[in-house]
Amino acid sequence: MITKISMKNVASYKDETTLETNKRINLIYGLNGAGKTQISKFLANQKDEKFKDCKVEGLNNKKILVYNQDFINENFYNTDKQQGIFTLSKENTSVKQEIENLQKELEGLQSKLEENEKKLKDRKDKIEEIKEDFKNSIWEIKEKYRDSFRDFFIGKIRKKEDFLDFINSKAKQILSLNKTNQNINLEELKKQYNILTDTTQVKLENINEISNTEFQNIENNSIFNEVIIGNQDSIIANLINQLGNGDWVKEGFDKYIPQDSKICPFCQNETIDQNFRSLLEGYFDETYENKIKEIEELSSKYEDLFSKIPNIEDFYRENILDDKDLEFKKIYAEVALKLEKNIEKIQEKIKEPSKKIELEKTDEYFQNLNNYIKQIQQKIIEFNSKLDNCKNEKEKLEKQFWEFVIFEKREIIEKYNKDENDEESKIQALNKDNESIKNDIQDKENIIKDKQKKVINIQEAVNKINNHLRHLGILNFYIKVQDGEKQEYVIVREGENKPSFKTLSEGEKTLISFLYFLELCQGKKDKNETNSDKIIVIDDPISSLSFNYVYNIAQLIKEIFLRNKDGSYKQIFILTHHLYFFKELIGFREDYKKDIYTFRIRRNENYISHIDIMKEDEILNDYQAYWQILKDYKEGKIHAILIPNAMRNILEYFLGFIQKDTIDIIKKIENEDKEKKFEAFCRYINRESHSFMGNMSDVKEINIDIFFEAFKKVFEYLEHLEHYDIMMTKGNQQ
């Protein structure tokens, strides 16, 4: 196992820098031009004179296999044929004709499978179209209801895809109950939601019923139906009875005859003497007075009871009862009216004690009022209970809300499910047919493989490489055995029989060469070679590849090398400029993470390469990495030549994100740049970085300080200067 690599006096490694490790897996990140390739070249050609000052420790005669551009040139560009990779231990006789016949049958099956795959793609595209239409329709739910029910959307609307999955799940739950409709009132939902989400909401005070027992006792008192008159034994009783004016006499005696007056208030003569006064007092005796006093006390008590009944406003409770409740106002008014009438009647009895009266019975009216109060009190209890169990009540309300929404969208949900199921049925039929074809293909391939093992022992690697190509969706070229005796491969296009490597795209060349390298790591070029422990070095295997393949290549490396601790390869070094690829190799919760060291190669201000250990929290995304270049320059860690390209990449990311046009911003800077000091910056930003780098290889041609000034001015014009300040100070945290 390599424990230390020292680089010195080669290319950009002017000063000695070292990579020290005791790990099985070593991942090395660096921008293009940082110095990654020199490490792979050194490990592949340690005896080369230019690496005389470089060292490697801990190798112990282990074989190093290196994948880099030199490997591709040697094995592919410089020859039309590739050395076969032996994976079997013995040779067998030929049955080529049988294989050729089987190959023709296989080609027919593959053509049919390809035709079915096209149909399958059409069906899947149709499902995606149906899904996209449904997704947009469902998204309207968010637009319509989020403001009124914001909490119910938290965590569900980050992306349309997530919201679609959520709605589908809810629809299955709710519509599976076979309910034909729902009786949920939207306004009531809003009202209850506002109550449960109002942090200032407090519990409501209880409402008590009004007892009418004492009212009833007074109303049933027999004294009101009693004729109250003076002492019938008095000598003036007959006269008063004949005149029928006892109440009138009493009122006049009490109100108009002072204690010491002798003058009659009616005739104004001195007719009132002590004898007459005594006769009147004898008529209106103690018994009479006690009766009147009793009525007056009943009157006072009745009025007092009435006054203690709360005002109607005292019964009002927020969200439960208010002045808009006309039924309650009517019932309350009926009780008050009956009590007021009874008070008038009692006053009438006091004024005319001899007159019989009957108070109105208020039992029924109090009963109506109390029944209504019971209903309100029950609502108050339920309301307060909801506040006490706010979380559970909110969950219930949310369930009701989504039931309401699902039923509202029921028609389009059911149409979507039907359309999707129809397409899925067609897909299932195609898949079933494809499965049968694949089984036939597999049977043919198995027979061919068995027979090929008898023909030549390098076919296994060919099969694996071609399988990888098919899994990657590449069907227009493949690798095959060209010369069985010489154990050579050749890369050909479908339908052709001549070497085709040089006609492939750069990405295709990278793919086929790397797949060949993977098989070489697992096999051997010489059938007489003995097994030996290997150290694998891979330098940017995803260079020139589209992003679609980056993940696949990472997975192959992880499966073959990183997760496999029992292979013949004991250590691996992977160098890359691609952050996504770098992070994908590190993985998430992978068992091998404890076996990884991560490093970073950078150039300092003197354009000298250094190797540093990289901590996991220092691994940035591409955008942050470009900002880090600017900060590294400010700290004297890297060369100025990297700055213009980093600035251009930052602006491409940022302007694309805020949907602004680069040309418009640059024109604005040019128009205000009377001194033309920003001309170089504007020309560079407006041109392709690679095409223009050739004109700026000499850093003396540009003033980096002016570049920084112009770069900052872009963010000023965009009104995003705060973003510039954040990224230049603590961008790693963004």
Secondary structure by P-SEA (a helix, b strand, c coil): cccbbbbccccccccbbbbbbcccbbbbbbcccccaaaaaaaaaccccccccccccccccccbbbbbcaaaaaacccccccccccccccbbbbbaaaaaaaaaaaaaaaaaaaaaaaaaaaaaaaaaaaaaaaaaaaaaccccccccccccccccccccaaaaaaaaaaaaaaacccccccccccaaaaaaaaaaaacccbbbbbbbbbbbaaaaaaaaacccccccccccccccaaaaaaaaccaaaaaaaaacccccccccccccccccccaaaaaaaaaaacaaaaaaaaaaaaaaaaaaaaaaaccccccccccccccccaaaaaaaaaaaaaaaaaaaaaaaaaaacccbbbbbbbaaaaaaaaaaaaaaaaaaaaaaaaaaaaaaaaaaaaaaaaaaaaaaaaaaaaaaaaaaaaaaaaaaaaaaaaaaaaaaaaaaaaaaaaaaaaaccccaaaaaaaaaaaaaaccccccccccccccbbbbbbcccccccccccccaaaaaaaaaaaaaaaaaccccccccbbbbbbbbccccccccccaaaaaaaaaaaaccccccccccbbbbbbccaaaaaaaacccccccccbbbbbbbcccccbbbbbbbcccccccaaaaaaaaaaaaaaccccccccaaaaaaaaaaaaaaacccaaaaaaaaaaacccccaaaaaaaaacccccccccccccccccaaaaaaaaaaaaaaacaaaaaaaaacccccc
